[in-house]
């Protein structure tokens, strides 16, 4: 088993990796690695390195050919649930291969996340990336209101889907003919669902309405179900 560690690209210079005090503590005290033993260093953008631990640095032994990323990018736009629910979404959906997270403050959202909360979300995603042996750390954007999120979306390479409940004649996500070689954006609402005005804004922006079935899923559950479903459809 190779232990994995996310590094910044600035830490790598001339086949040597400068390790922070926290990273050294993790490698030597938590993982109990001895000098000379190896671990995998990731820059979070796709580069994987086999590294030998030295006293206070790491020595690059070789570049590794690894790719555990999904063949098609899945992005999640999620209305922030109460409590620590978004942390659970990030942790699970990072493991399932999601490429980026866009937290949304909807009309029915109660949270107003701080910069410290954003940094915590990014740390959780990094830890989940290390754990599940991905090569790329998902991007987590600052929280924005629905209209601002829709204005800034670039849909030239993305097919967007809006998950809704309690609407008849809406196709199931598993039955939708998803265009080939396009990235996918799933937008999932808050407790209580999207307001009618928000749904109209999504439709006007080009989103396709889909459902996950007849049962009403929690905001924390729905993203995990939807992304798992896409993994199964893509056989990944």
C-alpha positions in Angstrom: 0.0 0.0 0.0 1.3 3.5 -1.0 0.3 6.3 1.3 -0.7 9.5 -0.5 -0.1 13.1 0.2 -1.3 16.3 -1.6 1.5 18.8 -2.2 1.7 22.3 -3.8 3.6 22.4 -7.1 5.8 25.1 -5.5 7.1 22.4 -3.1 8.8 20.5 -5.9 12.2 21.7 -7.2 14.9 19.6 -8.9 13.4 16.3 -7.9 13.2 17.4 -4.2 10.0 18.1 -2.3 10.2 20.4 0.6 7.8 19.1 3.3 5.9 21.3 5.8 6.0 20.6 9.5 2.4 19.3 9.3 3.2 17.0 6.4 6.3 15.7 8.2 4.2 15.1 11.3 1.6 13.2 9.2 4.2 11.1 7.4 6.5 10.3 10.4 4.2 10.4 13.4 0.8 9.4 12.0 1.8 7.0 9.3 5.0 6.0 11.1 7.1 6.1 7.9 10.8 5.8 8.3 13.5 7.6 6.2 13.9 5.7 2.9 10.3 4.5 2.8 8.1 5.7 0.0 4.8 7.5 -0.4 2.9 9.0 -3.4 2.9 12.7 -3.7 0.1 14.4 -5.8 0.0 18.0 -7.0 -3.9 17.8 -7.1 -3.9 18.5 -10.8 -3.1 15.1 -12.2 0.7 14.6 -11.5 1.6 11.6 -9.3 5.1 11.0 -8.0 6.7 8.1 -6.1 8.7 9.7 -3.4 11.3 8.5 -0.8 11.1 10.1 2.6 14.2 11.8 3.7 15.0 13.6 7.0 12.9 16.8 6.2 12.3 16.4 2.5 11.1 13.9 -0.1 13.2 12.7 -3.0 11.3 12.0 -6.3 12.0 8.4 -7.5 9.7 8.4 -10.6 6.6 9.9 -12.2 3.7 7.5 -12.0 1.2 6.8 -14.7 -2.1 6.9 -12.7 -5.6 7.9 -13.7 -8.6 7.1 -11.4 -10.6 10.1 -12.7 -14.0 9.8 -14.4 -13.8 9.9 -18.2 -16.5 12.7 -18.1 -16.5 15.5 -15.6 -19.4 15.8 -13.3 -20.0 19.2 -11.5 -22.4 19.7 -8.6 -24.3 22.8 -7.9 -25.9 22.3 -4.5 -28.1 24.6 -2.4 -26.4 24.6 1.0 -28.1 22.3 3.6 -28.3 23.1 7.2 -25.6 21.9 9.7 -22.6 20.0 8.4 -24.5 18.5 5.5 -22.4 20.1 2.8 -19.3 18.5 4.3 -20.9 15.1 3.9 -21.7 15.9 0.3 -18.2 17.0 -0.4 -16.6 14.0 1.2 -18.8 11.4 -0.5 -19.0 13.0 -3.9 -15.3 13.6 -4.0 -14.9 9.8 -3.6 -17.4 9.3 -6.4 -15.4 11.5 -8.8 -17.0 14.9 -8.8 -14.8 17.5 -10.5 -16.2 20.7 -8.8 -18.7 21.9 -6.3 -20.7 25.1 -6.5 -22.5 25.9 -3.2 -25.6 27.9 -3.7 -27.5 30.2 -1.4 -31.1 29.8 -2.5 -34.3 31.5 -1.3 -34.7 28.7 1.3 -31.0 28.5 2.4 -30.3 29.4 6.0 -26.5 29.3 5.9 -24.2 32.2 5.1 -20.8 30.5 5.0 -17.6 32.3 5.9 -14.1 32.1 4.3 -13.1 29.8 7.1 -15.9 27.4 6.1 -14.8 27.5 2.5 -11.2 26.5 3.6 -12.6 23.7 5.7 -14.6 22.4 2.7 -11.4 22.5 0.6 -9.5 20.6 3.2 -12.2 17.9 3.4 -12.1 17.5 -0.4 -8.3 17.2 -0.3 -8.4 14.5 2.4 -11.1 12.6 0.5 -8.9 12.8 -2.7 -6.0 11.3 -0.8 -8.1 8.5 0.7 -9.9 7.4 -2.5 -6.7 7.5 -4.7 -7.8 10.2 -7.1 -5.2 12.4 -8.8 -7.2 15.6 -9.0 -8.6 17.6 -6.1 -12.1 18.9 -6.9 -12.5 22.7 -7.1 -14.8 24.2 -4.6 -16.1 27.6 -5.4 -17.3 30.3 -2.9 -21.0 30.2 -2.2 -23.1 32.4 -4.5 -26.8 33.2 -5.0 -28.7 31.4 -7.7 -28.9 34.2 -10.2 -25.2 35.0 -9.9 -24.3 31.4 -10.4 -26.5 31.1 -13.6 -25.0 34.3 -15.1 -21.5 33.1 -14.7 -22.0 29.6 -16.1 -20.3 28.6 -19.3 -22.5 26.0 -20.9 -20.7 25.7 -24.2 -19.2 22.3 -23.0 -21.6 21.4 -20.2 -25.0 19.8 -20.3 -27.0 21.1 -17.2 -29.7 19.2 -15.3 -31.9 20.5 -12.5 -33.2 17.8 -10.1 -36.8 18.5 -9.1 -39.5 16.7 -7.1 -43.3 16.6 -7.1 -43.6 17.4 -10.8 -45.3 15.1 -13.2 -44.0 14.1 -16.6 -40.3 14.7 -15.6 -37.9 12.1 -17.0 -35.8 10.1 -14.6 -32.1 10.9 -14.7 -31.3 7.2 -15.5 -33.6 7.5 -18.6 -32.2 10.7 -20.0 -30.1 10.5 -23.2 -27.0 12.3 -22.0 -25.0 13.8 -24.9 -21.6 12.2 -25.5 -18.3 13.9 -24.7 -19.9 16.7 -22.7 -19.4 17.6 -19.1 -22.4 17.3 -16.8 -23.7 19.7 -14.3 -26.2 18.5 -11.6 -28.1 21.2 -9.7 -29.8 20.0 -6.4 -32.1 22.1 -4.3 -32.4 22.8 -0.5 -34.7 21.3 2.1 -38.1 22.3 0.8 -37.0 22.3 -2.8 -36.4 25.1 -5.3 -38.9 27.9 -5.4 -41.0 28.2 -8.6 -39.2 31.4 -9.5 -35.8 29.7 -9.1 -37.0 26.8 -11.3 -38.0 29.3 -14.0 -34.6 30.9 -13.8 -32.9 27.5 -14.3 -35.1 26.6 -17.3 -34.4 30.0 -18.9 -30.7 29.3 -18.4 -31.0 26.1 -20.4 -31.3 23.5 -17.6 -33.1 20.2 -18.3 -35.5 19.1 -15.6 -35.0 15.5 -14.3 -36.0 13.5 -11.2 -34.5 10.8 -9.1 -37.8 8.9 -8.6 -41.0 9.3 -6.5 -39.4 9.4 -3.1 -38.3 12.7 -1.6 -34.6 12.6 -0.8 -32.7 14.8 1.6 -30.4 17.4 0.2 -27.4 15.4 1.5 -28.7 12.1 0.0 -29.7 13.3 -3.5 -26.2 14.3 -4.8 -24.8 10.9 -3.7 -27.6 9.1 -5.4 -27.4 11.1 -8.6 -23.6 10.9 -9.0 -23.6 7.1 -8.2 -26.3 6.7 -10.9 -24.1 8.5 -13.4 -21.1 6.3 -12.4 -23.2 3.2 -13.1 -24.4 4.6 -16.4 -20.9 5.3 -17.5 -19.7 2.0 -16.0 -17.2 3.7 -13.8 
